[in-house]
Amino acid sequence: MEEIMKKLEEHDKIFEEHNKRFDEHDKRFDEIDKRFDEHDKRFDRIEKRLDQHDEQLEIIASTVLEHTERLDRIEVRLEQTATKADVFGIMSTLNTLVVLAKNNNQELTVLAHAQKTTNDRLDTVEKDIKQMKPLLGLS
């Protein structure tokens, strides 16, 4: 009987160790969940900014289209009577549009890089979790 009790105590110790390890794994999964939540929030913010940029780009595109139409009309008039003031005004408007387009392009490039970096990190974390699941007996 004592032998059985010893065995039971040994098994209890083993179970306690396993429970501690499971608790540690649960904490790690909670941390990972928290990080995923943070990533989700970041993605939501990025998506919101991209939506805003889409709206801005639509406005810019329509403005460029309007300006192109206006420039075509102005060009016809300039062919008839072009003054230095007219040319200066057109060039100033074009320079402003070019600066706006460059700024938006640079910002989109930075956002695309940030999103790629975040996606790469997310892929790594997901891969790590997939590798951990079989070791934890969760698959």
URNOR-V131673 format. One record per run of one state. SS is the DSSP state (2 for helix, 1 for strand, 0 for the rest). FROM is the first residue (numbers start at 1). TO is the last residue. If there is no record, write none. Layout:
SS&FROM&TO / SS&FROM&TO
//
This chain:
0&1&1 / 2&2&80 / 0&81&83 / 2&84&136 / 0&137&139
//
